[in-house]
């Protein structure tokens, strides 16, 4: 994906907090800000749901074998 440069002016306290949080997470300030924006716009949540759906499609038969119809009564009883 192509990158676009974005210059943002913040006060020194905000800049310091961004640097500290990025460092604590082991990432660059740029990556930290990118992730904050993605979280705010919901992109991370959508990506997670899509990945979870893909996972379930791939392993549907495994789950069906493990927790299939013969276990239906025991699952209902746990609710």
Backbone as XML, in Angstrom:
<?xml version="1.0"?>
<chain id="A" units="angstrom">
  <residue number="1" name="UNK">
    <atom name="N" x="0.847" y="-1.174" z="0.000"/>
    <atom name="CA" x="0.000" y="0.000" z="0.000"/>
    <atom name="C" x="0.889" y="1.232" z="0.000"/>
  </residue>
  <residue number="2" name="UNK">
    <atom name="N" x="0.545" y="2.180" z="-0.843"/>
    <atom name="CA" x="1.309" y="3.427" z="-0.918"/>
    <atom name="C" x="1.097" y="4.237" z="0.354"/>
  </residue>
  <residue number="3" name="UNK">
    <atom name="N" x="2.115" y="4.938" z="0.740"/>
    <atom name="CA" x="2.062" y="5.765" z="1.947"/>
    <atom name="C" x="2.011" y="7.232" z="1.554"/>
  </residue>
  <residue number="4" name="UNK">
    <atom name="N" x="1.296" y="8.001" z="2.355"/>
    <atom name="CA" x="1.201" y="9.442" z="2.185"/>
    <atom name="C" x="1.727" y="10.093" z="3.446"/>
  </residue>
  <residue number="5" name="UNK">
    <atom name="N" x="2.524" y="11.092" z="3.277"/>
    <atom name="CA" x="3.059" y="11.802" z="4.433"/>
    <atom name="C" x="2.020" y="12.780" z="4.948"/>
  </residue>
  <residue number="6" name="UNK">
    <atom name="N" x="1.867" y="12.812" z="6.256"/>
    <atom name="CA" x="0.919" y="13.698" z="6.905"/>
    <atom name="C" x="1.647" y="14.383" z="8.051"/>
  </residue>
  <residue number="7" name="UNK">
    <atom name="N" x="1.708" y="15.680" z="8.031"/>
    <atom name="CA" x="2.370" y="16.422" z="9.102"/>
    <atom name="C" x="1.320" y="16.924" z="10.079"/>
  </residue>
  <residue number="8" name="UNK">
    <atom name="N" x="1.551" y="16.674" z="11.347"/>
    <atom name="CA" x="0.599" y="17.056" z="12.381"/>
    <atom name="C" x="1.344" y="17.815" z="13.467"/>
  </residue>
  <residue number="9" name="UNK">
    <atom name="N" x="0.772" y="18.905" z="13.914"/>
    <atom name="CA" x="1.364" y="19.670" z="15.009"/>
    <atom name="C" x="0.590" y="19.379" z="16.288"/>
  </residue>
  <residue number="10" name="UNK">
    <atom name="N" x="1.327" y="18.989" z="17.323"/>
    <atom name="CA" x="0.731" y="18.730" z="18.638"/>
    <atom name="C" x="1.594" y="19.394" z="19.696"/>
  </residue>
  <residue number="11" name="UNK">
    <atom name="N" x="1.022" y="19.587" z="20.878"/>
    <atom name="CA" x="1.824" y="20.174" z="21.942"/>
    <atom name="C" x="2.858" y="19.160" z="22.424"/>
  </residue>
  <residue number="12" name="UNK">
    <atom name="N" x="3.866" y="19.647" z="23.151"/>
    <atom name="CA" x="4.984" y="18.798" z="23.567"/>
    <atom name="C" x="4.526" y="17.628" z="24.440"/>
  </residue>
  <residue number="13" name="UNK">
    <atom name="N" x="3.539" y="17.859" z="25.288"/>
    <atom name="CA" x="3.037" y="16.773" z="26.138"/>
    <atom name="C" x="2.421" y="15.641" z="25.327"/>
  </residue>
  <residue number="14" name="UNK">
    <atom name="N" x="1.670" y="15.990" z="24.311"/>
    <atom name="CA" x="1.064" y="14.975" z="23.441"/>
    <atom name="C" x="2.133" y="14.226" z="22.662"/>
  </residue>
  <residue number="15" name="UNK">
    <atom name="N" x="3.127" y="14.959" z="22.165"/>
    <atom name="CA" x="4.228" y="14.332" z="21.429"/>
    <atom name="C" x="4.989" y="13.368" z="22.336"/>
  </residue>
  <residue number="16" name="UNK">
    <atom name="N" x="5.254" y="13.791" z="23.553"/>
    <atom name="CA" x="5.975" y="12.934" z="24.500"/>
    <atom name="C" x="5.153" y="11.675" z="24.803"/>
  </residue>
  <residue number="17" name="UNK">
    <atom name="N" x="3.864" y="11.856" z="25.030"/>
    <atom name="CA" x="3.003" y="10.704" z="25.320"/>
    <atom name="C" x="2.984" y="9.730" z="24.139"/>
  </residue>
  <residue number="18" name="UNK">
    <atom name="N" x="2.906" y="10.256" z="22.928"/>
    <atom name="CA" x="2.899" y="9.395" z="21.738"/>
    <atom name="C" x="4.202" y="8.611" z="21.632"/>
  </residue>
  <residue number="19" name="UNK">
    <atom name="N" x="5.324" y="9.285" z="21.867"/>
    <atom name="CA" x="6.626" y="8.597" z="21.811"/>
    <atom name="C" x="6.721" y="7.504" z="22.875"/>
  </residue>
  <residue number="20" name="UNK">
    <atom name="N" x="6.277" y="7.822" z="24.095"/>
    <atom name="CA" x="6.352" y="6.857" z="25.192"/>
    <atom name="C" x="5.455" y="5.647" z="24.938"/>
  </residue>
  <residue number="21" name="UNK">
    <atom name="N" x="4.228" y="5.901" z="24.458"/>
    <atom name="CA" x="3.308" y="4.793" z="24.198"/>
    <atom name="C" x="3.811" y="3.916" z="23.056"/>
  </residue>
  <residue number="22" name="UNK">
    <atom name="N" x="4.342" y="4.543" z="22.027"/>
    <atom name="CA" x="4.887" y="3.778" z="20.897"/>
    <atom name="C" x="6.064" y="2.924" z="21.348"/>
  </residue>
  <residue number="23" name="UNK">
    <atom name="N" x="6.949" y="3.512" z="22.126"/>
    <atom name="CA" x="8.109" y="2.784" z="22.637"/>
    <atom name="C" x="7.669" y="1.600" z="23.500"/>
  </residue>
  <residue number="24" name="UNK">
    <atom name="N" x="6.693" y="1.830" z="24.356"/>
    <atom name="CA" x="6.194" y="0.757" z="25.229"/>
    <atom name="C" x="5.602" y="-0.398" z="24.419"/>
  </residue>
  <residue number="25" name="UNK">
    <atom name="N" x="5.062" y="-0.097" z="23.255"/>
    <atom name="CA" x="4.478" y="-1.123" z="22.398"/>
    <atom name="C" x="5.485" y="-1.684" z="21.390"/>
  </residue>
  <residue number="26" name="UNK">
    <atom name="N" x="6.700" y="-1.134" z="21.398"/>
    <atom name="CA" x="7.731" y="-1.632" z="20.497"/>
    <atom name="C" x="7.493" y="-1.268" z="19.045"/>
  </residue>
  <residue number="27" name="UNK">
    <atom name="N" x="6.948" y="-0.080" z="18.820"/>
    <atom name="CA" x="6.674" y="0.336" z="17.447"/>
    <atom name="C" x="7.053" y="1.789" z="17.258"/>
  </residue>
  <residue number="28" name="UNK">
    <atom name="N" x="7.088" y="2.209" z="16.010"/>
    <atom name="CA" x="7.387" y="3.604" z="15.709"/>
    <atom name="C" x="6.181" y="4.478" z="16.061"/>
  </residue>
  <residue number="29" name="UNK">
    <atom name="N" x="6.447" y="5.771" z="16.217"/>
    <atom name="CA" x="5.355" y="6.711" z="16.465"/>
    <atom name="C" x="4.412" y="6.700" z="15.263"/>
  </residue>
  <residue number="30" name="UNK">
    <atom name="N" x="4.958" y="6.632" z="14.075"/>
    <atom name="CA" x="4.139" y="6.581" z="12.872"/>
    <atom name="C" x="3.167" y="5.407" z="12.919"/>
  </residue>
  <residue number="31" name="UNK">
    <atom name="N" x="3.679" y="4.233" z="13.225"/>
    <atom name="CA" x="2.831" y="3.025" z="13.294"/>
    <atom name="C" x="1.803" y="3.151" z="14.410"/>
  </residue>
  <residue number="32" name="UNK">
    <atom name="N" x="2.211" y="3.710" z="15.536"/>
    <atom name="CA" x="1.299" y="3.910" z="16.661"/>
    <atom name="C" x="0.125" y="4.804" z="16.247"/>
  </residue>
  <residue number="33" name="UNK">
    <atom name="N" x="0.412" y="5.919" z="15.586"/>
    <atom name="CA" x="-0.635" y="6.835" z="15.147"/>
    <atom name="C" x="-1.532" y="6.161" z="14.104"/>
  </residue>
  <residue number="34" name="UNK">
    <atom name="N" x="-0.930" y="5.416" z="13.177"/>
    <atom name="CA" x="-1.719" y="4.676" z="12.182"/>
    <atom name="C" x="-2.709" y="3.741" z="12.858"/>
  </residue>
  <residue number="35" name="UNK">
    <atom name="N" x="-2.238" y="3.013" z="13.854"/>
    <atom name="CA" x="-3.107" y="2.062" z="14.550"/>
    <atom name="C" x="-4.217" y="2.770" z="15.312"/>
  </residue>
  <residue number="36" name="UNK">
    <atom name="N" x="-3.917" y="3.911" z="15.918"/>
    <atom name="CA" x="-4.957" y="4.675" z="16.609"/>
    <atom name="C" x="-6.061" y="5.101" z="15.647"/>
  </residue>
  <residue number="37" name="UNK">
    <atom name="N" x="-5.660" y="5.565" z="14.473"/>
    <atom name="CA" x="-6.654" y="6.002" z="13.484"/>
    <atom name="C" x="-7.466" y="4.808" z="13.003"/>
  </residue>
  <residue number="38" name="UNK">
    <atom name="N" x="-6.814" y="3.700" z="12.737"/>
    <atom name="CA" x="-7.537" y="2.490" z="12.299"/>
    <atom name="C" x="-8.528" y="2.040" z="13.357"/>
  </residue>
  <residue number="39" name="UNK">
    <atom name="N" x="-8.120" y="2.047" z="14.607"/>
    <atom name="CA" x="-9.034" y="1.670" z="15.692"/>
    <atom name="C" x="-10.224" y="2.615" z="15.740"/>
  </residue>
  <residue number="40" name="UNK">
    <atom name="N" x="-9.958" y="3.892" z="15.591"/>
    <atom name="CA" x="-11.013" y="4.887" z="15.655"/>
    <atom name="C" x="-12.001" y="4.750" z="14.507"/>
  </residue>
  <residue number="41" name="UNK">
    <atom name="N" x="-11.523" y="4.340" z="13.359"/>
    <atom name="CA" x="-12.401" y="4.187" z="12.199"/>
    <atom name="C" x="-12.982" y="2.782" z="12.103"/>
  </residue>
  <residue number="42" name="UNK">
    <atom name="N" x="-12.626" y="1.912" z="13.021"/>
    <atom name="CA" x="-13.194" y="0.571" z="13.054"/>
    <atom name="C" x="-12.534" y="-0.435" z="12.147"/>
  </residue>
  <residue number="43" name="UNK">
    <atom name="N" x="-11.466" y="-0.052" z="11.469"/>
    <atom name="CA" x="-10.821" y="-0.959" z="10.526"/>
    <atom name="C" x="-10.276" y="-2.209" z="11.220"/>
  </residue>
  <residue number="44" name="UNK">
    <atom name="N" x="-9.726" y="-2.036" z="12.408"/>
    <atom name="CA" x="-9.157" y="-3.181" z="13.120"/>
    <atom name="C" x="-10.250" y="-4.178" z="13.473"/>
  </residue>
  <residue number="45" name="UNK">
    <atom name="N" x="-11.378" y="-3.677" z="13.937"/>
    <atom name="CA" x="-12.491" y="-4.561" z="14.281"/>
    <atom name="C" x="-13.011" y="-5.319" z="13.077"/>
  </residue>
  <residue number="46" name="UNK">
    <atom name="N" x="-13.143" y="-4.631" z="11.963"/>
    <atom name="CA" x="-13.607" y="-5.285" z="10.746"/>
    <atom name="C" x="-12.609" y="-6.335" z="10.283"/>
  </residue>
  <residue number="47" name="UNK">
    <atom name="N" x="-11.335" y="-6.023" z="10.362"/>
    <atom name="CA" x="-10.290" y="-6.969" z="9.959"/>
    <atom name="C" x="-10.339" y="-8.212" z="10.837"/>
  </residue>
  <residue number="48" name="UNK">
    <atom name="N" x="-10.534" y="-8.015" z="12.150"/>
    <atom name="CA" x="-10.616" y="-9.155" z="13.072"/>
    <atom name="C" x="-11.806" y="-10.041" z="12.731"/>
  </residue>
  <residue number="49" name="UNK">
    <atom name="N" x="-12.960" y="-9.439" z="12.508"/>
    <atom name="CA" x="-14.160" y="-10.213" z="12.200"/>
    <atom name="C" x="-13.982" y="-10.987" z="10.899"/>
  </residue>
  <residue number="50" name="UNK">
    <atom name="N" x="-13.397" y="-10.362" z="9.896"/>
    <atom name="CA" x="-13.151" y="-11.044" z="8.629"/>
    <atom name="C" x="-12.193" y="-12.214" z="8.821"/>
  </residue>
  <residue number="51" name="UNK">
    <atom name="N" x="-11.140" y="-12.002" z="9.599"/>
    <atom name="CA" x="-10.178" y="-13.076" z="9.854"/>
    <atom name="C" x="-10.838" y="-14.215" z="10.627"/>
  </residue>
  <residue number="52" name="UNK">
    <atom name="N" x="-11.665" y="-13.884" z="11.597"/>
    <atom name="CA" x="-12.370" y="-14.914" z="12.374"/>
    <atom name="C" x="-13.321" y="-15.703" z="11.480"/>
  </residue>
  <residue number="53" name="UNK">
    <atom name="N" x="-14.018" y="-15.026" z="10.581"/>
    <atom name="CA" x="-14.925" y="-15.712" z="9.655"/>
    <atom name="C" x="-14.149" y="-16.645" z="8.730"/>
  </residue>
  <residue number="54" name="UNK">
    <atom name="N" x="-13.016" y="-16.183" z="8.217"/>
    <atom name="CA" x="-12.180" y="-17.032" z="7.367"/>
    <atom name="C" x="-11.682" y="-18.255" z="8.131"/>
  </residue>
  <residue number="55" name="UNK">
    <atom name="N" x="-11.275" y="-18.048" z="9.382"/>
    <atom name="CA" x="-10.812" y="-19.148" z="10.227"/>
    <atom name="C" x="-11.921" y="-20.184" z="10.397"/>
  </residue>
  <residue number="56" name="UNK">
    <atom name="N" x="-13.123" y="-19.705" z="10.693"/>
    <atom name="CA" x="-14.236" y="-20.631" z="10.908"/>
    <atom name="C" x="-14.570" y="-21.402" z="9.632"/>
  </residue>
  <residue number="57" name="UNK">
    <atom name="N" x="-14.471" y="-20.742" z="8.479"/>
    <atom name="CA" x="-14.726" y="-21.444" z="7.217"/>
    <atom name="C" x="-13.708" y="-22.547" z="7.006"/>
  </residue>
  <residue number="58" name="UNK">
    <atom name="N" x="-12.440" y="-22.234" z="7.314"/>
    <atom name="CA" x="-11.365" y="-23.215" z="7.112"/>
    <atom name="C" x="-11.510" y="-24.411" z="8.049"/>
  </residue>
  <residue number="59" name="UNK">
    <atom name="N" x="-11.921" y="-24.174" z="9.288"/>
    <atom name="CA" x="-11.937" y="-25.229" z="10.295"/>
    <atom name="C" x="-13.342" y="-25.655" z="10.696"/>
  </residue>
  <residue number="60" name="UNK">
    <atom name="N" x="-14.328" y="-25.340" z="9.863"/>
    <atom name="CA" x="-15.715" y="-25.690" z="10.167"/>
    <atom name="C" x="-15.889" y="-27.186" z="10.391"/>
  </residue>
  <residue number="61" name="UNK">
    <atom name="N" x="-15.270" y="-27.996" z="9.547"/>
    <atom name="CA" x="-15.425" y="-29.449" z="9.676"/>
    <atom name="C" x="-14.785" y="-29.966" z="10.962"/>
  </residue>
  <residue number="62" name="UNK">
    <atom name="N" x="-13.680" y="-29.361" z="11.370"/>
    <atom name="CA" x="-13.024" y="-29.769" z="12.614"/>
    <atom name="C" x="-13.935" y="-29.474" z="13.804"/>
  </residue>
  <residue number="63" name="UNK">
    <atom name="N" x="-14.541" y="-28.292" z="13.820"/>
    <atom name="CA" x="-15.464" y="-27.936" z="14.899"/>
    <atom name="C" x="-16.701" y="-28.825" z="14.872"/>
  </residue>
  <residue number="64" name="UNK">
    <atom name="N" x="-17.193" y="-29.121" z="13.666"/>
    <atom name="CA" x="-18.367" y="-29.989" z="13.549"/>
    <atom name="C" x="-18.058" y="-31.386" z="14.077"/>
  </residue>
  <residue number="65" name="UNK">
    <atom name="N" x="-16.870" y="-31.899" z="13.767"/>
    <atom name="CA" x="-16.480" y="-33.213" z="14.271"/>
    <atom name="C" x="-16.386" y="-33.219" z="15.794"/>
  </residue>
  <residue number="66" name="UNK">
    <atom name="N" x="-15.818" y="-32.172" z="16.343"/>
    <atom name="CA" x="-15.597" y="-32.099" z="17.787"/>
    <atom name="C" x="-16.864" y="-31.759" z="18.561"/>
  </residue>
  <residue number="67" name="UNK">
    <atom name="N" x="-17.637" y="-30.842" z="18.026"/>
    <atom name="CA" x="-18.794" y="-30.339" z="18.764"/>
    <atom name="C" x="-20.087" y="-30.521" z="17.979"/>
  </residue>
  <residue number="68" name="UNK">
    <atom name="N" x="-20.151" y="-31.577" z="17.179"/>
    <atom name="CA" x="-21.283" y="-31.799" z="16.282"/>
    <atom name="C" x="-22.574" y="-32.168" z="16.980"/>
  </residue>
  <residue number="69" name="UNK">
    <atom name="N" x="-23.457" y="-32.761" z="16.220"/>
    <atom name="CA" x="-24.831" y="-33.063" z="16.662"/>
    <atom name="C" x="-24.873" y="-33.929" z="17.916"/>
  </residue>
  <residue number="70" name="UNK">
    <atom name="N" x="-23.935" y="-34.855" z="18.064"/>
    <atom name="CA" x="-23.971" y="-35.729" z="19.249"/>
    <atom name="C" x="-23.746" y="-34.952" z="20.542"/>
  </residue>
  <residue number="71" name="UNK">
    <atom name="N" x="-23.144" y="-33.782" z="20.466"/>
    <atom name="CA" x="-22.906" y="-32.941" z="21.644"/>
    <atom name="C" x="-23.950" y="-31.850" z="21.787"/>
  </residue>
  <residue number="72" name="UNK">
    <atom name="N" x="-24.937" y="-31.822" z="20.918"/>
    <atom name="CA" x="-25.929" y="-30.747" z="20.891"/>
    <atom name="C" x="-26.628" y="-30.605" z="22.243"/>
  </residue>
  <residue number="73" name="UNK">
    <atom name="N" x="-27.028" y="-31.684" z="22.845"/>
    <atom name="CA" x="-27.724" y="-31.629" z="24.133"/>
    <atom name="C" x="-26.868" y="-31.091" z="25.256"/>
  </residue>
  <residue number="74" name="UNK">
    <atom name="N" x="-25.595" y="-31.457" z="25.278"/>
    <atom name="CA" x="-24.719" y="-30.986" z="26.345"/>
    <atom name="C" x="-24.419" y="-29.512" z="26.210"/>
  </residue>
  <residue number="75" name="UNK">
    <atom name="N" x="-24.317" y="-29.020" z="24.993"/>
    <atom name="CA" x="-24.082" y="-27.589" z="24.809"/>
    <atom name="C" x="-25.296" y="-26.787" z="25.252"/>
  </residue>
  <residue number="76" name="UNK">
    <atom name="N" x="-26.495" y="-27.266" z="24.912"/>
    <atom name="CA" x="-27.714" y="-26.546" z="25.281"/>
    <atom name="C" x="-27.857" y="-26.530" z="26.798"/>
  </residue>
  <residue number="77" name="UNK">
    <atom name="N" x="-27.461" y="-27.607" z="27.447"/>
    <atom name="CA" x="-27.583" y="-27.681" z="28.904"/>
    <atom name="C" x="-26.687" y="-26.716" z="29.641"/>
  </residue>
  <residue number="78" name="UNK">
    <atom name="N" x="-25.602" y="-26.261" z="29.013"/>
    <atom name="CA" x="-24.652" y="-25.366" z="29.664"/>
    <atom name="C" x="-25.141" y="-23.919" z="29.695"/>
  </residue>
  <residue number="79" name="UNK">
    <atom name="N" x="-26.083" y="-23.579" z="28.865"/>
    <atom name="CA" x="-26.535" y="-22.188" z="28.772"/>
    <atom name="C" x="-27.312" y="-21.776" z="29.930"/>
  </residue>
</chain>
